[in-house]
Amino acid sequence: MRTKTINIILEDGTPFGLMTAKLSNWQGTMVVCPRSSLGKIKNLEIHSLPAVYLLVSADVDKVYVGETDELLSRMKSHDSTKDFWEILIAFVSPDLSKTEVKLLEHLLIRKIKEDGRVNLANLTVPKEINVLRNVRDIADEFLENVVLMLNSLGFSILGTTDELINKDAKTIEVFCKGPDANAIGQFSEDGLVVLKGSLCRKKFTGSAPAHSQKLQHILIESGILIEEGESQYRFTKDYAFKSPSGAADLVLARSSDGWTDWKDKTGKSLYQIVEKQK
């Protein structure tokens, strides 16, 4: 897998303010702006370009997707009409037309619903517009870079297992079992994938992290988790987690050290396996 470079500009000189990011050999620009800094968008040369954007909650668990001809004026409208969001993430490019940003809006909303990583605030999904093949190719490539940029900057909003996990990375098959839980996973340097068909416990204990309970709700809403009897949920597709502990928290429905709770067929913990390979 070839290397890629992302250049980040801290427009305010601080990581907590307005920033822009560009991927090498790509004309797109990613804009990340706290709600409190919206007025500074006018200082960006790209503020008047067509854009597809996401309004993101503080916990990055709820997202609204939209498109606009003029980013600053649209944000002023959302600032007065939508309460949940704290961060604006926008993608602009001189290569994007109004038609392409409308298509990207549709593709982003559909993908967020399919991936099931966050709650979608949009009440409806705009219909996919008919475009020429070359326009669709441009939009698809742009979307791939959007997924890459979001995950590279720590926003786990988009991305299927195939997009988040390096296919060339060496994987370790591991298992996580407990009361009403029986899951199979594949661990690599990129994270841990819980495989389709795995069973997780339905009812959380008092020690369960709040973010795991939120994630369970999201995965149920998106159809990635479905009921399996009275006490379990079953994964309907592979699902990627950034860490073994995050995966184990959800599977076991409690606070967990995933490095010890995920084990291979011989009973060795993931920690023991990884340490032995060093």
C-alpha positions in Angstrom: 0.0 0.0 0.0 1.6 3.3 -1.1 2.2 6.1 1.3 0.0 9.2 1.3 0.6 12.7 2.8 -1.9 14.9 4.5 -0.9 18.6 5.1 -2.8 20.2 7.9 -2.9 24.0 8.4 -3.9 25.3 11.8 -5.6 28.5 10.6 -5.8 29.9 14.2 -2.4 28.5 15.2 -4.1 26.1 17.6 -5.4 22.5 17.2 -8.7 23.6 18.7 -9.6 26.2 16.1 -10.3 26.4 12.4 -8.1 24.0 10.4 -7.8 22.9 6.8 -6.3 19.7 5.4 -5.2 18.6 2.0 -4.3 15.2 0.7 -1.4 14.9 -1.7 -2.3 14.7 -5.4 -6.0 15.7 -4.7 -7.7 19.0 -5.4 -10.1 18.7 -2.5 -9.8 20.5 0.8 -11.2 19.4 4.2 -12.3 22.2 6.5 -12.8 21.4 10.2 -14.3 24.3 12.2 -15.7 24.5 15.8 -19.1 26.0 15.9 -17.7 28.9 17.9 -15.4 29.8 15.0 -17.8 29.8 12.1 -17.2 33.5 11.3 -13.6 32.8 10.4 -14.6 30.7 7.4 -15.0 34.0 5.5 -11.1 34.3 5.6 -10.7 31.1 3.6 -10.4 31.5 -0.2 -12.5 28.4 -0.6 -15.5 29.6 1.4 -17.5 30.4 -1.8 -17.0 27.1 -3.5 -19.7 24.4 -3.7 -19.3 22.1 -0.7 -20.6 18.9 0.9 -20.6 19.1 4.7 -21.2 17.3 7.9 -22.5 18.8 11.2 -21.1 16.6 14.0 -22.0 16.3 17.6 -19.4 16.8 20.4 -19.2 13.1 21.0 -19.0 12.4 17.2 -22.1 10.1 17.5 -24.6 12.1 15.6 -24.2 13.7 12.1 -26.2 15.8 9.7 -25.1 15.8 6.0 -25.8 18.6 3.6 -24.6 20.4 0.5 -24.4 24.1 -0.4 -23.3 26.7 -3.0 -22.0 29.0 -0.3 -20.7 27.5 2.9 -20.6 30.5 5.3 -24.3 31.6 4.7 -25.5 28.0 5.1 -23.7 27.6 8.4 -25.2 30.8 9.7 -28.6 29.3 9.0 -27.8 26.0 10.7 -26.3 27.8 13.7 -29.7 29.3 14.4 -31.9 26.2 13.6 -29.9 23.1 14.7 -28.8 22.6 18.3 -27.0 19.2 18.5 -23.8 19.9 16.5 -20.5 21.4 17.7 -18.2 20.8 14.7 -18.4 21.5 11.0 -16.5 19.3 8.6 -16.8 20.4 5.0 -15.2 19.2 1.7 -14.7 21.6 -1.2 -12.9 21.5 -4.5 -12.6 23.6 -7.6 -13.3 20.4 -9.5 -16.8 19.9 -8.0 -19.9 21.2 -9.7 -23.3 21.7 -8.1 -24.4 18.4 -9.6 -21.5 16.6 -8.1 -22.0 18.0 -4.6 -25.7 17.0 -4.7 -24.6 13.5 -5.7 -22.0 13.4 -2.9 -24.7 14.4 -0.4 -26.8 11.4 -1.4 -23.8 9.1 -1.4 -22.6 10.3 2.0 -26.1 9.9 3.6 -26.5 6.5 2.1 -23.1 5.3 3.2 -23.5 6.6 6.8 -26.8 4.7 7.0 -25.2 1.5 5.7 -22.0 1.7 7.8 -23.9 2.3 11.0 -21.1 4.0 12.9 -23.1 7.1 14.0 -26.7 8.3 14.3 -27.8 10.2 11.2 -29.8 13.4 11.9 -31.2 13.7 8.3 -34.8 12.7 8.3 -34.8 11.9 4.6 -32.3 10.7 2.0 -32.3 12.8 -1.1 -32.9 10.8 -4.3 -29.8 9.8 -6.3 -29.6 12.0 -9.4 -28.9 10.6 -12.8 -25.5 11.6 -14.0 -23.0 10.6 -16.7 -20.6 7.8 -15.9 -17.6 10.2 -15.6 -19.4 12.4 -13.1 -20.2 9.3 -11.0 -16.6 8.2 -11.2 -15.5 11.7 -9.9 -17.9 11.5 -7.0 -16.9 7.9 -6.1 -13.2 8.9 -6.0 -14.0 12.0 -4.0 -16.0 9.9 -1.5 -13.0 7.5 -1.1 -10.8 10.4 -0.1 -13.5 11.8 2.2 -13.4 8.4 4.1 -9.6 8.5 4.2 -9.4 12.1 5.5 -12.1 11.6 8.1 -10.5 8.5 9.6 -7.0 9.9 9.4 -8.0 13.0 11.4 -9.8 10.9 14.0 -13.4 11.2 12.9 -14.8 7.6 12.9 -17.9 8.5 10.9 -17.5 6.6 7.7 -15.8 3.5 6.6 -16.6 -0.2 6.1 -14.3 -2.9 7.3 -12.6 -3.1 3.9 -11.9 0.6 3.9 -10.6 0.8 7.5 -8.4 -2.3 7.6 -5.3 -2.8 5.6 -5.8 -6.0 3.6 -2.1 -6.6 3.5 -1.7 -6.5 7.2 -1.1 -9.8 9.1 -4.1 -10.8 11.0 -4.6 -12.9 14.2 -7.8 -14.9 14.7 -9.1 -14.4 18.3 -12.2 -15.2 20.3 -14.1 -13.4 23.0 -16.5 -15.4 25.2 -18.6 -14.6 28.3 -22.1 -14.8 29.6 -24.3 -14.7 26.4 -21.3 -13.6 24.3 -19.4 -15.6 21.7 -17.5 -13.6 19.2 -14.8 -14.2 16.6 -12.4 -11.5 15.6 -9.5 -10.7 13.4 -6.8 -8.5 14.9 -4.2 -6.5 12.9 -2.1 -3.4 13.5 -5.1 -1.4 12.2 -7.6 -2.6 14.8 -9.9 -5.5 15.5 -12.8 -6.7 13.2 -15.6 -8.6 14.8 -16.8 -11.1 12.2 -20.3 -11.6 10.9 -22.3 -14.1 13.0 -20.6 -13.2 16.3 -22.9 -13.0 19.3 -22.8 -10.3 21.9 -24.6 -9.9 25.2 -27.7 -7.7 25.1 -27.9 -6.3 28.6 -25.1 -4.1 29.8 -23.6 -4.3 33.4 -23.2 -1.2 35.6 -19.5 -1.0 34.6 -20.2 -0.7 30.9 -18.8 2.5 29.2 -21.4 4.9 28.0 -19.9 5.0 24.5 -20.4 1.3 24.1 -24.1 1.6 25.0 -24.5 4.4 22.5 -22.7 2.3 19.9 -25.0 -0.7 20.6 -28.0 1.5 19.9 -26.5 2.8 16.6 -25.7 -0.7 15.4 -29.2 -1.9 16.2 -30.7 1.1 14.3 -28.5 0.4 11.3 -29.3 -3.3 11.3 -25.7 -4.4 12.0 -26.9 -6.0 15.3 -30.2 -8.0 15.4 -31.8 -9.9 18.2 -30.8 -13.5 18.7 -33.2 -14.8 21.4 -33.9 -12.9 24.6 -30.3 -12.2 25.8 -28.1 -11.8 22.7 -27.5 -9.8 19.5 -25.9 -11.1 16.4 -23.6 -9.2 14.0 -25.1 -9.3 10.5 -21.8 -8.1 8.9 -18.1 -7.6 9.8 -17.6 -4.5 11.9 -14.2 -2.8 12.6 -13.2 -1.4 15.9 -10.1 0.7 16.5 -9.1 -1.2 19.6 -9.5 -4.7 21.1 -11.0 -3.2 24.3 -13.6 -1.3 22.4 -14.7 -4.5 20.7 -14.7 -6.5 23.9 -16.7 -3.7 25.7 -19.5 -4.1 23.2 -19.4 -7.9 22.9 -19.3 -8.6 26.7 -21.5 -5.6 27.6 -19.2 -4.5 30.3 -15.9 -2.6 30.9 -13.2 -4.9 29.5 -9.5 -5.2 28.9 -9.7 -6.5 25.3 -6.0 -7.4 25.3 -6.7 -10.2 27.9 -10.4 -11.0 27.0 -9.6 -11.7 23.3 -7.8 -15.1 23.1 -6.7 -17.5 20.4 -7.7 -21.2 20.2 -5.1 -22.3 22.7 -6.3 -19.8 25.3 -3.4 -17.3 25.0 -4.5 -13.7 25.4 -4.0 -11.2 22.6 -1.5 -9.4 24.7 0.6 -12.6 25.1 0.4 -13.3 21.4 1.5 -9.8 20.4 4.3 -9.6 23.0 5.7 -12.9 21.7 5.9 -11.6 18.2 7.9 -8.5 19.1 
